[in-house]
Amino acid sequence: MLHTILADAGVSISDLKKNPSAVIEAAGGFPVAVLNRNTPAAYLVPAAAWEAIMDRLEDIELAEIVRARANEVGIPVNIDDL
């Protein structure tokens, strides 16, 4: 059976257990597929990459809100009334 691996590098669970810091360092800031019997079981994503993913998802969600509200009619407001 073929499995798609969504990372450029992979590591076995056994090797990850032996030295997780070495795996993270060797990844060079990129995700690593964690393999169990040559099948992806998880992905190890460095903190900076995870933060970038979360920022991108937030931007996508905000863009959807903007698009949904684009045709709304505005309400005139006086700043002094606030």
Secondary structure, 3 states (H helix, E strand, C coil): CCCCCCCCEEEEHHHHHHCHHHHHHHHCCCCEEEEECCEEEEEECCHHHHHHHHHHHHHHHHHHHHHHHCCCCCCCCCHHHC
